[in-house]
Amino acid sequence: MPDGVYDGSMARLTLVIGNKNYSSWSLRPWLLMRQLEMDFDEIVIPLDTADFKDRVAEHCPSGRVPVLKDGNLSVWESIAICEYVNELAGHAAWPHDARARAVARAVSAEMHSGFVNLRAEWPMNARARNRHTPMTAGLTGDIERIDELWNDCRRRFGAGGPWLFGEFSIADAMFSPVVLRFNTYSSKSYGAQLSEAARWYIATALESPALQEWIAAAKKEPQVIAAYELGKK
């Protein structure tokens, strides 16, 4: 077995996450680990509570979720966790082709640092449907850029499967909260701007058993955070 391949016999991994309904950053590594069929425990720390930072500090000094714990090692930041998981899984979470891998890393980094209007105006709310929000220029620009990225990845690298680079990769994990945002906010808001290829990708992602598992768990959570409950009728 190559070095770095996780075979389940090592110390059990633990992923510390926030609410499944609201925590977009937590979804990314959780979904990747599910897609890679990795065994792990999870600790859910509700967001926006008085003791949130203190409880997270028990696992990592960053004060934020997610955190991956592997024995006495703590890894924070979604994209860093995904990279570590990729190494544990024998480098199975990036495209095999070097050019595709470079683009996958670029789009993942863009997702990690960008799309501030979409994040602010469409907060993730996994269990909500048919929410209506005003379309601003910034939100429209973010949607158009995401549509452009998805189309380009599928056209150039998606021949081997239904995901952005054919097989599921970290890029799909990074964009999974965006998929849920499109599922939450009414198609009346963005319908004229979203391409058929992007709609197909959203439908494909939503059929993933792992993502369906996340949504089902989100629906069972009792906590309601007003700041994330935008666009109610």
Legacy VTK file of the C-alpha trace (Angstrom):
# vtk DataFile Version 3.0
C-alpha trace
ASCII
DATASET POLYDATA
POINTS 233 float
0.000 0.000 0.000
1.473 3.413 -0.932
2.474 5.820 1.803
-0.362 8.086 2.872
-3.209 5.733 1.887
-5.850 5.623 4.620
-6.929 2.004 5.195
-9.138 2.495 8.240
-6.690 0.780 10.612
-5.099 4.033 11.749
-6.415 6.296 14.526
-10.048 7.127 13.769
-10.565 10.551 12.264
-12.902 13.092 13.832
-14.430 16.020 11.955
-15.664 18.942 14.035
-18.387 20.838 12.179
-21.102 23.445 12.624
-24.808 23.097 11.893
-25.433 21.074 8.771
-28.168 23.483 7.790
-25.965 26.560 7.811
-22.258 25.681 7.830
-21.074 25.770 4.226
-17.424 25.434 5.227
-18.189 22.274 7.211
-19.995 20.672 4.280
-16.946 20.668 2.022
-14.613 18.245 3.856
-17.544 16.229 5.200
-18.830 15.591 1.674
-15.373 14.752 0.368
-14.809 12.200 3.114
-18.217 10.629 2.478
-17.541 10.445 -1.270
-14.190 8.769 -0.565
-15.978 6.335 1.788
-13.730 7.250 4.694
-14.805 6.340 8.215
-14.866 9.213 10.673
-16.644 10.478 13.754
-18.265 13.885 13.766
-18.773 16.460 16.482
-21.412 19.118 15.759
-21.018 22.459 17.541
-24.009 24.768 16.881
-23.105 28.109 15.344
-23.966 31.474 16.888
-24.086 30.221 20.475
-22.481 31.778 23.536
-19.984 28.961 24.046
-19.227 28.275 20.377
-15.645 29.566 20.341
-14.833 27.951 23.673
-16.080 24.593 22.450
-14.164 24.882 19.177
-11.048 25.924 21.123
-11.087 22.489 22.754
-10.158 21.133 19.332
-8.312 23.980 17.592
-7.241 27.563 18.508
-8.704 29.056 15.314
-12.141 29.373 16.903
-13.770 28.220 13.670
-15.155 25.067 12.119
-14.446 22.731 10.479
-11.539 21.035 12.201
-10.203 17.590 11.322
-8.565 15.669 14.156
-6.204 12.796 13.424
-4.745 11.640 16.707
-2.947 14.629 18.210
-3.021 16.516 14.894
-5.643 19.192 14.223
-6.142 20.587 10.712
-8.344 23.627 10.158
-9.636 25.502 7.078
-11.767 23.512 4.631
-9.336 23.490 1.740
-6.424 22.418 3.971
-8.531 19.609 5.410
-9.454 18.491 1.905
-5.785 18.435 0.907
-4.892 16.350 3.954
-7.777 13.968 3.272
-6.555 13.671 -0.311
-3.161 12.520 0.949
-4.718 10.019 3.348
-6.805 8.644 0.482
-3.828 8.069 -1.775
-4.249 11.252 -3.823
-7.665 10.171 -5.070
-9.387 13.539 -4.705
-7.775 15.519 -7.538
-7.891 14.734 -11.285
-5.122 12.417 -12.480
-4.247 14.582 -15.482
-1.826 17.370 -14.557
-3.591 20.061 -16.604
-7.005 19.162 -15.235
-5.532 19.039 -11.734
-4.093 22.540 -12.118
-7.464 23.933 -13.207
-9.264 22.048 -10.433
-6.959 23.619 -7.862
-7.458 27.064 -9.415
-11.255 26.914 -9.360
-11.204 25.516 -5.818
-8.994 28.378 -4.657
-11.276 30.882 -6.391
-14.240 29.385 -4.566
-12.362 29.469 -1.274
-11.527 33.166 -1.500
-14.166 34.655 -3.785
-17.883 35.092 -4.462
-18.390 37.382 -1.486
-21.706 38.731 -2.774
-23.194 35.267 -3.182
-22.018 34.280 0.289
-23.541 37.372 1.894
-26.778 37.608 -0.078
-27.476 33.882 -0.319
-26.371 32.362 3.009
-26.470 28.586 2.953
-29.731 27.188 4.273
-29.811 23.537 3.263
-33.384 22.780 4.316
-35.061 25.909 2.900
-36.758 26.099 -0.502
-38.272 28.823 -2.703
-36.608 31.713 -0.950
-36.763 35.007 -2.849
-34.074 37.680 -2.544
-33.391 40.798 -4.615
-30.919 40.343 -7.442
-28.042 42.793 -7.087
-25.291 43.484 -9.588
-22.738 41.759 -7.360
-24.843 38.639 -6.934
-25.553 38.491 -10.653
-21.838 38.757 -11.393
-21.018 35.915 -9.010
-23.687 33.672 -10.532
-22.438 34.384 -14.036
-18.863 33.585 -13.040
-19.889 30.304 -11.393
-21.871 29.353 -14.486
-18.831 30.143 -16.634
-16.543 28.031 -14.440
-18.848 25.042 -14.368
-19.351 25.105 -18.131
-15.633 25.415 -18.804
-14.697 22.561 -16.459
-17.367 20.257 -17.842
-16.520 21.065 -21.465
-12.761 20.638 -21.120
-12.416 17.946 -18.478
-15.796 16.360 -17.717
-15.939 13.557 -20.283
-15.115 10.834 -17.750
-18.145 11.283 -15.515
-20.879 13.651 -14.269
-18.750 15.872 -12.043
-16.801 19.024 -12.910
-13.694 17.009 -13.821
-15.434 13.752 -14.641
-14.871 11.935 -11.361
-15.707 13.581 -8.032
-12.898 15.850 -6.824
-12.136 18.484 -4.232
-13.493 21.044 -6.719
-16.955 19.482 -6.433
-16.702 19.495 -2.643
-15.745 23.168 -2.685
-18.745 24.097 -4.853
-21.262 21.904 -3.010
-22.576 24.772 -0.827
-23.234 26.740 -4.034
-25.299 23.831 -5.334
-27.365 23.986 -2.156
-27.763 27.741 -2.512
-29.231 27.301 -5.993
-31.552 24.692 -4.473
-32.680 27.132 -1.774
-33.231 30.396 -3.613
-36.037 30.577 -6.128
-35.305 29.912 -9.785
-37.283 33.093 -10.489
-34.293 35.001 -9.176
-31.633 33.512 -11.435
-33.431 31.449 -14.072
-32.628 33.606 -17.072
-28.935 33.652 -16.168
-28.201 29.985 -15.479
-27.211 27.763 -18.387
-28.582 24.309 -19.132
-25.190 22.761 -18.371
-25.122 24.415 -14.943
-28.655 23.244 -14.179
-27.666 19.712 -15.184
-24.661 19.836 -12.876
-26.823 21.045 -9.970
-29.298 18.220 -10.554
-26.461 15.693 -10.700
-24.898 16.950 -7.474
-28.231 16.933 -5.646
-28.698 13.254 -6.529
-25.539 12.333 -4.635
-26.444 10.065 -1.689
-23.876 11.842 0.450
-25.374 15.272 -0.208
-28.868 13.890 0.364
-27.657 12.523 3.707
-26.401 16.002 4.660
-29.711 17.652 3.671
-31.745 15.074 5.600
-29.684 15.731 8.727
-30.057 19.496 8.250
-33.835 19.150 8.214
-33.742 17.492 11.640
-31.730 20.247 13.317
-33.848 22.394 15.653
-31.722 25.551 15.671
-32.876 28.553 13.665
-30.432 31.417 13.044
-32.283 34.511 11.841
-29.338 35.900 9.872
-29.397 32.838 7.608
-33.167 32.855 7.122
-33.357 35.325 4.262
-36.007 35.507 1.557
-38.946 34.124 3.494
-42.333 34.692 1.890
LINES 1 234
233 0 1 2 3 4 5 6 7 8 9 10 11 12 13 14 15 16 17 18 19 20 21 22 23 24 25 26 27 28 29 30 31 32 33 34 35 36 37 38 39 40 41 42 43 44 45 46 47 48 49 50 51 52 53 54 55 56 57 58 59 60 61 62 63 64 65 66 67 68 69 70 71 72 73 74 75 76 77 78 79 80 81 82 83 84 85 86 87 88 89 90 91 92 93 94 95 96 97 98 99 100 101 102 103 104 105 106 107 108 109 110 111 112 113 114 115 116 117 118 119 120 121 122 123 124 125 126 127 128 129 130 131 132 133 134 135 136 137 138 139 140 141 142 143 144 145 146 147 148 149 150 151 152 153 154 155 156 157 158 159 160 161 162 163 164 165 166 167 168 169 170 171 172 173 174 175 176 177 178 179 180 181 182 183 184 185 186 187 188 189 190 191 192 193 194 195 196 197 198 199 200 201 202 203 204 205 206 207 208 209 210 211 212 213 214 215 216 217 218 219 220 221 222 223 224 225 226 227 228 229 230 231 232
